[in-house]
Structure formats: C-alpha cells, structure tokens
C-alpha cells in the first residue's frame, strides 16, 4: 500500500487530516503511531475551527520538524533550517491549491471549494515523500 493510500485509509477511518499525515510517516519518525495520533488531534479542521491552517499542512510541518530537528535542548540550532523547509512546503501547497487555510480550501465563505480534504492530504503526503524519500 502506498503512503497516499495509507493516509486515505486513516482519513476514512476517522483520523483528522493532520493525524492522517503524521501517522502515515510513523516509520520515518521513530515514534509510536498512537503518540502521533494524540499529538496531532487538536490540529485537524484548521486547528479545530476551520479558521486556521489546514490539518494536512500542520501535519506536514510536524513531520518536517520531527525529521529535521537536531533536538538540541541546550542550543536549538536547527530552527532556521526547519522553518525554511516548512516555508518551502507551504509555498508549494499554496501554489497548487490557492491557500493553506482550511476555511478557504473548503470554500466556506465563497462556496468555491479550492481542494477537498482528501486532495489536501494527498498533496501533503506527496510533498513529504519528495522531501524525505519513500
């Protein structure tokens, strides 16, 4: 099963968009899927209320942070590099879909859906695969 298929299965099972992303990459993150599920729970639905950043995008940022951070608590020295990677992914996502904001992607104010949740999840998985390798 591909990562996109796995993420879609998670979403169909009831995982939010962020959970669908981070749990799909559990093997790359070296963390238990249940812990990732809990970490991402409040980030779905545009950080809980459709007004914030898309859950697939926040999940993408979590994965990038966990794979890029040095974890150096005394001298946090990887933030700038991680921010650059997250910005690049956000820019790619925005370029493809017109926004990174859940409410705008769902077309709640305009009636024009820019991208479905499944589409956003697919895009985030593909962007991460391109960055991290399969």
C-alpha positions as CSV (number, residue, x, y, z in Angstrom):
1,X,0.0,0.0,0.0
2,X,1.3,3.4,-0.9
3,X,1.6,6.2,1.6
4,X,-1.2,8.1,-0.1
5,X,-3.4,5.1,0.1
6,X,-2.5,4.6,3.8
7,X,-3.3,8.3,4.6
8,X,-6.6,7.9,2.8
9,X,-7.5,4.8,4.8
10,X,-6.7,6.7,8.0
11,X,-8.9,9.6,7.0
12,X,-11.8,7.3,6.0
13,X,-11.3,5.6,9.4
14,X,-12.0,9.0,11.1
15,X,-8.5,10.4,11.6
16,X,-8.3,14.1,11.1
17,X,-6.2,15.5,8.3
18,X,-3.2,16.2,10.5
19,X,-3.4,12.7,12.1
20,X,-3.6,11.1,8.7
21,X,-0.3,12.7,7.7
22,X,1.7,12.1,10.8
23,X,0.6,8.6,11.3
24,X,1.4,7.7,7.7
25,X,5.0,8.7,8.4
26,X,5.3,7.0,11.8
27,X,8.1,4.7,10.4
28,X,10.2,7.7,9.4
29,X,9.6,9.5,12.7
30,X,10.6,6.7,15.0
31,X,7.5,7.2,17.2
32,X,4.5,5.2,18.1
33,X,1.5,5.8,15.9
34,X,-0.7,6.2,19.0
35,X,1.5,9.0,20.3
36,X,1.5,10.8,16.9
37,X,-2.3,10.4,16.8
38,X,-2.6,12.2,20.1
39,X,-0.1,14.9,19.2
40,X,-2.0,15.8,16.1
41,X,-5.5,15.5,17.5
42,X,-6.1,19.2,18.0
43,X,-4.7,20.3,14.6
44,X,-7.5,18.9,12.4
45,X,-10.3,21.1,11.0
46,X,-8.0,24.1,10.6
47,X,-6.7,23.8,14.2
48,X,-10.2,22.9,15.5
49,X,-12.4,25.6,13.9
50,X,-11.7,25.8,10.1
51,X,-10.3,29.3,10.5
52,X,-6.7,28.2,10.8
53,X,-4.1,26.3,8.8
54,X,-5.3,23.2,7.1
55,X,-4.6,20.0,9.1
56,X,-2.7,18.4,6.3
57,X,-0.4,21.4,6.3
58,X,0.1,21.3,10.0
59,X,0.7,17.6,9.8
60,X,3.3,18.2,7.1
61,X,5.0,20.8,9.4
62,X,5.1,18.3,12.3
63,X,6.7,15.7,10.1
64,X,9.3,18.2,8.9
65,X,10.1,19.3,12.4
66,X,10.5,15.8,13.7
67,X,12.7,14.8,10.8
68,X,14.8,17.9,10.6
69,X,15.3,19.0,14.2
70,X,18.5,18.2,16.0
71,X,16.6,18.0,19.2
72,X,19.3,20.1,20.9
73,X,17.6,21.5,24.0
74,X,20.6,23.5,25.1
75,X,21.2,25.2,21.8
76,X,18.2,25.0,19.5
77,X,20.3,25.1,16.3
78,X,18.0,23.6,13.6
79,X,15.0,26.0,13.7
80,X,16.1,28.2,10.8
81,X,16.6,25.2,8.5
82,X,13.3,23.7,9.6
83,X,11.5,26.9,9.0
84,X,13.0,27.1,5.5
85,X,11.7,23.6,4.7
86,X,8.3,24.3,6.2
87,X,8.0,27.6,4.2
88,X,9.0,25.9,1.0
89,X,6.4,23.2,1.5
90,X,3.7,25.8,2.5
91,X,4.6,27.8,-0.6
92,X,4.3,24.6,-2.8
93,X,1.0,23.7,-1.2
94,X,-0.3,27.3,-1.6
95,X,0.8,27.4,-5.2
96,X,-1.0,24.2,-6.0
97,X,-4.2,24.8,-4.0
98,X,-4.6,28.6,-3.7
99,X,-4.4,28.6,0.1
100,X,-3.2,26.9,3.3
101,X,-6.2,28.0,5.3
102,X,-8.9,25.3,5.9
103,X,-11.8,27.7,5.6
104,X,-10.6,28.9,2.2
105,X,-9.8,25.5,0.9
106,X,-13.3,24.2,1.9
107,X,-14.9,27.3,0.3
108,X,-17.0,28.0,3.4
109,X,-17.3,31.7,2.7
110,X,-17.2,31.7,-1.1
111,X,-18.9,28.4,-2.0
112,X,-16.0,27.6,-4.2
113,X,-14.0,24.6,-2.9
114,X,-10.3,25.0,-3.7
115,X,-9.4,21.5,-2.6
116,X,-11.0,18.6,-0.8
117,X,-9.6,17.3,2.4
118,X,-8.6,14.1,0.6
119,X,-6.8,16.2,-2.0
120,X,-5.0,18.2,0.7
121,X,-3.9,15.0,2.4
122,X,-2.7,13.5,-0.9
123,X,-0.7,16.7,-1.7
124,X,0.9,16.8,1.7
125,X,1.9,13.1,1.5
126,X,3.4,13.6,-2.0
127,X,5.3,16.7,-0.9
128,X,6.7,14.9,2.1
129,X,7.7,11.8,0.0
130,X,9.5,14.1,-2.4
131,X,11.4,15.7,0.6
132,X,12.0,12.6,2.7
133,X,12.0,9.8,0.1
134,X,9.6,6.9,0.2
